[in-house]
Amino acid sequence: MHIRCHQLTGWPVMLLWRECGHDEPNMEAAHRAALVRHSAWSAIVFDLFFGLLVGVLLLAYRISISQWVLNMVQSLTDDILRTGCIWLMGVPAGFKLNTELAGFLGLLSLNVIQVWSTSMYFLMPAIGPFLCMLAISGMLLGITVLAAIVADVLFLATIHVYTLHQVVAFLYSNQLQALAALWRLFRGRKRNYLRGRIDTYDYSVEQHVVGSLMFTPLLLLLPTTSVFYIFFTILHTLLSMLRFLLQIFIACFHCCPFAQVSIWLVQPRRFPSGIWLKTLLPRRSPQPVPCSKAKSVSLQKYSYLDSNNLSSGNMLISSLDIKTASFGEILLPYLRQLGGGLTWSSCASFIYKIFSGDRWLSSVELGTAALPPWTSVSTRRFWWLCYEAVLTSI
């Protein structure tokens, strides 16, 4: 919605057919401004077209989609969550867990699932009207808004998995931190948070005894907490991947240059990527030709250069040609914007947070499409452009 609002605010610039700058643009700047304007309205048109198509399909098959959603919710609740929690309360994969802690975490999870199931039971009749509202929003606002609504609804529908994951992750993370602190106690080390380092420290005998009494139960309870943490982390990661795919789709749709691709399909020579010399060779050694008649010699008498035909007595003729950009060369500068928020350090931090039990975002920040140039103008300048656009249109 943020990008769409910025695109819609460019209507005075599209009517005036010039840039927002104070000086008149040159030919290159006018070409860039024209591409920006064409990209704005073409993105809106394609967004509304695909949104209309998906909205019609939702309205046509809303009964089948509603039944499929109900089956998926029931499968997630009964076949995966409840069965998985009951399995973890026993002897999962042959691991001997702590019976009391496993029973407590299992009953807590089953109670949360039951509360969520009861709430969803009262919300089931609203699935049909919600699909109608979703289809209408897609037809009026576009497919990107529809995909964003689906991603948000998916998060709200699986809020119980997110809640259980956060609770178990909190227990698992604090348990690991306590074990690490006690391990430093046994080695005579202490973390200095002010200087950000680990210093040597002399502990008393009483502190070592208390640390030994705390270290043993925490270490023995760690497998039970780890099993529950792994189970809910897998579920939460799979659901987050679905939302991440929807986010990738929205970002790709905003970054896709529909206008450039359409122009490239019709007139590919408008996107040159370089020049090259095409060398031609006469079929036979030419006779001296007067300068007045040299221009009338047709290039059809010449063939492409071949190393077998090349001789010192032949005359070489070169033809200048333009190399047009390929489809990948047009899309590559725009697709590079998607990886703006993904780096090796962020991926490594994400993996570390998963294994350590720290909180991590359920969505990944991707690079977004560059905002149009008219979004950087002042409010006074924008209203003046609106006034000029209205006058010129009259």
Residue pairs with C-beta under 8 A, 6 or more apart in sequence:
1 145
1 148
3 254
3 368
3 369
3 371
4 44
4 47
4 141
4 142
4 144
4 145
6 371
6 372
6 375
7 40
7 43
7 44
7 372
8 44
9 374
9 375
9 382
10 37
10 40
10 372
10 374
11 389
12 374
12 382
12 385
12 386
12 388
12 389
12 390
13 19
13 20
13 37
13 372
13 374
13 385
13 389
14 37
14 40
14 41
15 389
15 392
15 393
16 385
16 388
16 389
16 392
17 37
18 24
18 25
18 30
18 33
19 25
19 29
19 30
19 33
19 373
20 373
20 374
20 376
20 377
20 381
20 385
25 33
33 373
35 259
35 260
36 372
36 373
38 259
38 260
38 263
39 257
39 258
39 259
39 260
40 372
41 259
42 258
42 259
42 262
43 253
43 254
43 256
43 258
43 259
44 142
45 258
46 258
47 142
47 143
47 144
47 253
48 139
48 142
50 142
50 143
51 138
51 139
51 140
51 141
51 142
51 143
51 144
51 145
51 146
52 138
52 139
54 135
54 138
54 143
54 146
55 134
55 135
55 136
55 137
55 138
55 139
55 146
56 135
56 139
58 65
58 131
58 132
58 134
58 135
58 138
59 131
59 132
59 135
62 128
62 131
62 132
62 135
63 128
65 131
66 127
66 128
66 131
69 127
70 124
70 127
73 120
73 157
76 158
77 113
77 116
77 117
77 120
80 235
81 109
81 113
81 161
81 235
82 110
82 113
84 231
85 106
85 109
85 110
85 113
86 106
86 110
88 97
88 102
88 105
88 106
88 227
88 228
88 231
89 102
89 103
89 106
91 97
92 227
95 223
95 227
97 223
97 224
97 227
98 220
98 221
98 223
98 224
101 221
101 224
101 225
102 224
102 227
102 228
105 168
105 224
105 225
105 228
108 167
109 164
109 228
112 160
112 163
112 164
113 160
115 160
116 159
116 160
120 157
130 153
134 146
134 149
134 150
137 145
137 146
137 149
138 145
138 146
143 253
144 250
144 253
144 254
147 246
147 249
147 250
148 246
148 250
150 246
151 243
151 246
151 247
154 239
154 242
154 243
154 246
155 162
155 243
155 362
158 239
161 232
161 235
161 236
161 239
162 236
162 362
164 232
165 232
165 233
165 235
165 236
166 359
168 225
168 228
168 229
168 232
169 229
169 232
169 233
169 357
169 358
169 359
170 357
171 225
171 229
172 225
172 226
172 229
172 357
173 356
173 357
173 358
175 218
175 221
175 222
175 225
176 222
176 356
176 357
178 214
178 218
179 215
179 218
179 219
179 222
181 191
182 211
182 214
182 215
182 218
183 215
184 190
184 191
184 198
185 203
185 207
185 208
185 211
186 208
186 211
186 215
188 200
188 201
188 202
188 203
189 198
189 199
189 200
189 201
190 198
190 199
190 200
190 201
191 197
191 198
191 199
192 198
192 199
203 211
229 357
233 354
236 362
237 354
240 362
240 363
243 362
243 363
244 363
244 364
247 363
247 364
247 366
248 338
248 366
251 338
251 366
251 367
251 368
251 369
252 335
252 338
254 368
254 369
255 334
255 335
255 337
255 338
255 367
255 368
255 369
256 331
256 334
257 330
257 331
257 334
260 271
260 330
261 327
261 330
261 331
263 270
263 271
264 270
264 271
264 325
264 327
264 330
268 324
268 325
269 322
269 324
271 324
271 325
271 329
271 330
272 322
272 323
272 324
272 325
273 323
273 324
273 325
273 326
273 329
274 322
274 323
275 320
275 321
275 322
275 323
276 321
276 323
277 318
277 319
277 320
277 321
278 304
278 318
278 319
278 320
278 321
279 304
279 305
279 316
279 317
279 318
279 319
280 299
280 302
280 303
280 304
280 305
280 316
280 317
280 318
280 319
281 302
281 303
281 304
281 305
281 306
281 309
281 310
281 314
281 316
281 317
282 301
282 302
282 314
282 315
282 317
283 301
283 302
283 303
285 313
285 314
286 315
289 297
299 317
299 319
302 317
303 309
305 316
334 369
336 367
337 367
337 368
337 369
337 370
338 366
338 367
339 366
339 367
340 366
340 367
340 368
341 364
341 365
341 366
341 367
342 364
342 366
350 360
350 364
352 358
353 359
353 360
354 360
374 382
374 385
377 385
